[in-house]
Amino acid sequence: MKVYRDADGCEYIIYEYNSILSIWHVTDKLSGETLVGDRQQVDQFIADKGLTEVVS
């Protein structure tokens, strides 16, 4: 599980839900909305939103 943040400070939790089927979840920490997709869709989402990984 990794946490990403956009320019406005909104955070998203991104993790691989099912490695066999390559299903990934992106959850908006503020609204709780979840986007489900494959790795390519998730990578595109990260690029489109300009997200950066939060290192703890």
C-alpha positions, 0 to 999 in steps of 0.5 A: 500500500502506498499513499500519494498526494496531489497539489491540493494536499488530498491523499489517495491510498493505492494498493494492489487488491488482486495480484493474479488479476492485476486489480488495483484500488485507488481510494480517496482518503477524504471522500472514501471514493474508490477507483478500481482498475488495472496497473495501466489505469492506475498509472494514468490516474497518477499521471493525470492528477500529478500525484506524488508518493508520500514517504513516511 
